[in-house]
Amino acid sequence: TGTKGKSTTSSLICHILKLSLDDVILLGNIGRPAFNCLEHLTGSTVIVDELSSHQLEYITKSPHISVLLNIYQEHLDAYASYHDYQLAKMNITKYQQEDDFIIYNDDDPLIEKNLRDLNLKRNFQKYSFTKKVENGCYISKGHIVYTVSGNDQIIYHLSSKRKLKGDHNVMNIMAAIIACKIIGIQNDAIVEGISSFRGLEHRLEFAGRTQGIDFYNDSIATIPEATIEAVKAIQNVDTLILGGFDRGIDYSGLARFLAASSVRNFIFTGEAGSRIKHEMEKTALPIQKFFVIRKFDEFIEPALKYTRAGDVCLLSPAAASYDEFVNFEMRGKKFKEIIHENTGTDQPNS
């Protein structure tokens, strides 16, 4: 868990583990509800579970290996105070046993404060961008170093080519390294996993930024349940692109959810979009705006005009793509191409 970086880190851990282990599954806040995956789990399944503060708030059991990335001011409208939000995050370690592992960001003062306040005994594994740690990961002379009781191993050269750019992703990589080392993954497999990780295309995929607006591609969402999970997972969705090929799906539940959400702008395409719009008109709030487009590529004009700077425009259609595209992959690629062509934004994962 963490205010930022949950999806990247959980996906990276899962990617690395799958290079060495046969039975690994990624679920949780990434868009795969845990209860929907029960039939795929066995006693030997290694589960990578992305957890939001809301999912953590009422748990009574913590994981054997927990990762706490950071705590920033977020979701304050959902909690009585900022402190209550922090306590929800800390539940990821609260119910652990003394021999369980907590991996955490040693550069985050709020995490340190909360751990001190809880006075827990754990197998603490720290990572830091700024200082050496006793157990965990730190940066030294351009390398990520993993250390246990002062025994150092150079794991990864920061000059190596990788898709995850920026210092914040170096922190995510260090957290992933520690988790994989605890499980027993060899260094070569960890390095290979970091180098080959590309993220999840068309699934809550960051597609570019322009005019202060973040664009996300969730073209894989072809049913209402997937769209609901995407809106929950991505913060600050201000504009949502919906619709496509109409397969006769019941959209009443989706319409009620969206009408009660904080999303202000809705762009509808295709026959499915027309039906979703019709359902939403029954319960929509006065502040919510509807835009109907004739072709998919017309989404860009209302998206740029009406999405607030600092917020998100999300493609999560809740419908198949067959009216204009061969499959959802082609729709997602077109989405990214249009953003690039109209804004000059570089295309991530291209």
C-alpha positions in Angstrom: 0.0 0.0 0.0 0.9 3.7 -0.2 -0.7 6.9 -1.3 1.3 6.8 -4.5 3.0 4.0 -6.4 0.8 1.0 -5.4 0.0 -0.2 -8.9 3.6 0.1 -10.2 5.2 -1.6 -7.3 2.7 -4.5 -7.0 2.8 -5.1 -10.7 6.6 -5.0 -10.7 6.8 -7.5 -7.8 4.4 -9.9 -9.5 6.4 -9.6 -12.8 9.6 -10.4 -11.1 8.1 -13.4 -9.2 6.6 -14.9 -12.3 10.1 -15.2 -13.8 11.0 -17.7 -11.1 7.7 -19.1 -9.7 4.8 -20.9 -11.4 1.9 -19.9 -9.1 1.7 -16.1 -8.6 -1.3 -13.9 -8.8 -1.8 -10.1 -8.7 -5.1 -8.9 -7.2 -6.7 -6.2 -5.2 -6.9 -2.4 -5.9 -5.2 -2.9 -9.2 -8.7 -3.8 -10.6 -9.0 -7.5 -9.6 -11.2 -8.0 -6.6 -9.8 -10.7 -4.3 -13.1 -12.6 -4.0 -13.3 -12.8 -7.8 -10.0 -14.7 -7.8 -10.7 -17.4 -5.1 -11.1 -20.2 -7.6 -7.5 -19.6 -8.9 -5.9 -19.8 -5.5 -4.2 -22.9 -4.0 -2.2 -23.5 -0.8 1.0 -22.7 -2.7 -0.2 -19.5 -4.5 2.0 -16.5 -3.9 -0.5 -13.5 -3.8 0.6 -9.9 -4.6 -2.3 -7.8 -3.2 -2.5 -4.1 -3.9 -4.4 -2.5 -0.9 -6.0 0.9 -0.7 -6.6 2.7 2.6 -10.3 1.8 2.3 -9.5 -1.9 1.9 -7.1 -1.8 4.9 -9.4 0.2 7.2 -11.3 -2.7 8.6 -8.9 -5.7 8.3 -8.1 -7.9 11.3 -5.1 -9.8 9.7 -2.0 -8.3 8.0 0.1 -10.0 5.3 3.3 -12.0 6.1 5.2 -9.5 3.9 3.9 -6.0 3.9 5.1 -3.0 1.8 4.3 0.6 2.9 5.5 3.0 0.2 4.5 6.4 1.4 1.9 8.5 3.2 0.7 11.8 1.7 -2.4 13.9 2.2 -5.0 12.1 0.2 -8.7 10.9 0.6 -9.1 13.4 3.4 -12.8 13.8 2.5 -13.3 10.1 3.5 -11.8 10.3 6.9 -12.5 12.3 10.1 -8.9 13.5 10.0 -5.5 13.0 8.3 -4.5 10.9 11.2 -7.3 8.5 10.7 -6.2 8.1 7.1 -2.7 7.3 8.3 -4.0 4.7 10.8 -5.8 2.9 8.0 -2.6 2.6 6.1 -0.8 1.3 9.2 -3.2 -1.6 9.4 -1.0 -3.3 6.8 1.4 -4.0 9.6 -0.7 -3.6 12.7 -1.8 -7.3 12.8 1.5 -8.9 11.8 3.4 -11.2 14.1 7.0 -10.4 15.3 8.5 -12.6 12.6 6.6 -11.0 9.8 8.2 -8.5 7.5 7.4 -4.8 7.0 9.1 -3.1 4.1 8.9 0.7 4.3 10.2 4.0 3.0 12.7 5.2 5.6 12.6 8.7 3.9 9.0 9.2 4.8 8.7 10.9 8.3 5.1 10.0 8.7 5.7 6.3 8.4 8.5 6.5 11.0 6.3 8.4 13.3 3.4 6.0 13.0 5.7 3.0 13.6 7.1 4.6 16.7 3.6 5.4 18.0 2.5 1.8 17.4 5.6 0.5 19.2 5.6 -2.7 17.1 8.2 -5.5 17.1 8.7 -6.6 13.5 11.3 -7.8 11.0 11.8 -4.2 9.7 13.2 -3.8 6.2 13.9 -0.2 5.2 14.8 1.5 1.9 16.1 4.9 1.4 17.2 7.2 -1.4 19.2 9.4 0.9 21.0 7.3 3.6 22.4 3.8 4.3 20.1 1.4 6.1 21.0 -1.6 8.2 18.5 -4.0 6.6 16.9 -3.3 3.2 18.0 -1.2 0.2 19.8 2.0 -0.2 21.7 3.9 -3.0 25.5 3.9 -3.2 27.6 5.2 -6.1 24.8 4.8 -8.7 23.8 1.3 -7.5 20.9 -0.1 -5.5 22.5 -2.1 -2.7 20.6 -4.7 -0.7 21.9 -5.3 2.8 21.2 -7.7 5.7 23.0 -6.9 9.0 25.7 -5.0 7.2 26.3 -7.6 4.5 26.0 -5.7 1.3 25.0 -6.9 -2.2 25.0 -4.7 -5.3 21.7 -5.6 -7.0 21.0 -3.1 -9.7 23.0 -0.4 -11.6 20.8 2.7 -12.0 22.4 3.4 -15.3 20.8 0.3 -16.7 18.0 0.7 -19.2 14.6 0.5 -17.7 11.1 1.7 -18.5 10.5 3.0 -15.0 11.9 6.5 -15.0 12.4 9.0 -12.2 13.5 8.9 -8.6 10.1 7.9 -7.3 10.3 4.8 -9.4 13.7 4.0 -8.0 12.0 4.0 -4.6 9.4 1.6 -5.9 12.1 -0.6 -7.4 13.9 -0.8 -4.0 10.7 -1.9 -2.3 10.2 -4.6 -4.9 13.7 -5.8 -4.6 13.4 -6.3 -0.8 10.1 -8.2 -1.2 11.6 -10.5 -3.8 14.8 -11.1 -1.8 12.7 -12.1 1.3 10.8 -14.7 -0.9 14.2 -16.0 -2.1 14.4 -14.8 -5.7 17.9 -14.7 -7.2 19.6 -11.5 -8.1 19.8 -12.2 -11.8 16.0 -12.8 -12.0 15.4 -9.5 -10.1 17.6 -7.6 -12.5 15.9 -9.2 -15.5 12.5 -8.4 -14.1 13.3 -4.7 -13.5 14.7 -4.3 -17.0 11.9 -6.1 -18.8 9.0 -4.6 -16.8 6.7 -2.4 -19.0 3.6 -2.0 -16.9 0.2 -3.1 -18.0 -0.8 -1.7 -21.3 -4.5 -0.8 -21.7 -5.1 -1.5 -18.0 -5.1 1.6 -15.9 -2.2 2.7 -18.1 -0.9 6.3 -17.9 -1.1 7.5 -21.5 0.2 11.1 -21.3 -0.2 14.5 -19.8 -1.1 17.9 -21.3 -2.5 21.1 -20.0 -2.1 19.6 -16.5 -4.5 16.8 -17.4 -3.5 13.2 -16.9 -4.9 10.7 -19.4 -5.3 7.0 -18.5 -6.1 4.1 -20.8 -8.3 1.4 -19.4 -9.6 0.1 -22.7 -9.7 -3.5 -21.3 -12.7 -2.5 -19.3 -15.5 -3.9 -21.4 -18.0 -4.6 -18.6 -19.6 -2.2 -16.1 -17.9 -3.9 -13.1 -14.4 -3.2 -14.6 -15.3 0.5 -15.1 -16.5 0.9 -11.6 -13.2 -0.6 -10.3 -11.2 1.7 -12.5 -13.0 4.8 -11.2 -12.3 3.6 -7.7 -8.7 2.8 -8.4 -7.7 6.0 -10.2 -7.9 9.2 -8.1 -9.4 12.5 -9.3 -11.2 11.2 -12.4 -12.9 14.3 -13.7 -13.8 13.1 -17.2 -14.8 9.5 -18.2 -15.1 8.1 -21.8 -17.8 5.5 -22.0 -19.5 3.3 -24.7 -18.9 1.4 -27.8 -20.5 -1.8 -29.2 -23.8 -2.6 -27.5 -24.0 -6.2 -26.2 -27.2 -5.6 -24.3 -25.5 -5.4 -20.9 -27.4 -4.0 -17.9 -26.0 -0.6 -17.2 -28.4 0.5 -14.5 -25.9 -0.3 -11.7 -23.1 1.5 -13.4 -25.3 4.5 -14.0 -26.2 4.7 -10.3 -22.6 4.4 -9.3 -21.4 7.1 -11.7 -24.3 9.5 -10.8 -23.1 9.3 -7.1 -19.4 9.7 -8.0 -17.3 12.8 -8.2 -16.8 12.5 -11.9 -18.2 15.7 -13.6 -17.8 15.0 -17.3 -19.0 12.0 -19.3 -18.2 11.5 -23.0 -20.4 8.9 -24.7 -19.7 7.0 -27.9 -21.5 4.2 -29.8 -24.9 2.6 -29.1 -23.7 1.4 -25.7 -22.8 5.0 -24.8 -26.3 6.1 -25.7 -27.8 3.5 -23.4 -25.4 4.4 -20.5 -26.4 8.1 -21.0 -30.1 7.2 -20.9 -29.6 5.3 -17.7 -27.6 8.1 -16.1 -30.1 10.8 -17.0 -32.4 9.2 -14.4 -30.2 10.0 -11.4 -27.4 12.3 -12.6 -26.4 15.3 -10.6 -26.8 18.9 -11.9 -23.0 19.5 -12.0 -22.5 16.4 -14.3 -22.1 17.3 -18.0 -22.8 14.9 -20.9 -21.1 15.0 -24.3 -22.1 12.7 -27.2 -19.6 12.0 -30.0 -20.2 10.4 -33.3 -16.8 8.7 -33.6 -14.4 7.6 -31.0 -11.6 10.0 -32.0 -13.8 13.0 -31.3 -13.3 12.6 -27.5 -10.2 14.8 -27.5 -12.0 18.2 -27.9 -14.4 18.0 -24.9 -11.7 16.2 -22.8 -9.2 19.1 -23.2 -11.9 21.8 -22.9 -13.7 20.6 -19.7 -11.3 18.4 -17.7 -9.8 20.4 -14.8 -6.1 20.8 -14.6 -4.7 18.5 -12.0 -7.4 15.9 -12.6 -7.8 12.8 -14.8 -9.5 11.9 -18.1 -10.1 8.2 -18.1 -11.0 5.8 -21.0 -12.9 3.0 -19.3 -15.7 2.2 -21.7 -17.8 -0.5 -20.0 -18.4 -1.8 -23.5 -16.8 -3.8 -26.3 -15.0 -2.1 -29.1 -16.4 -4.0 -32.1 -18.4 -1.0 -33.5 -15.2 0.8 -34.5 -12.2 -1.5 -33.6 -11.2 -5.1 -34.0 -10.5 -5.4 -30.2 -9.9 -3.4 -27.1 -6.1 -3.3 -27.8 -6.7 -1.4 -31.0 -9.0 1.0 -29.2 -6.4 1.7 -26.5 -3.7 2.3 -29.1 -5.9 4.7 -30.9 -6.6 6.6 -27.7 -2.8 7.0 -27.1 -2.2 8.0 -30.7 -4.8 10.7 -30.6 -3.4 12.1 -27.4 0.1 12.2 -29.0 -1.1 13.7 -32.2 -3.2 16.5 -30.6 -1.0 17.4 -27.8 2.6 16.4 -28.7 2.7 14.3 -25.6 5.2 11.4 -25.6 3.5 8.0 -25.6 4.4 5.9 -22.5 5.2 2.3 -23.2 5.5 2.9 -26.9 
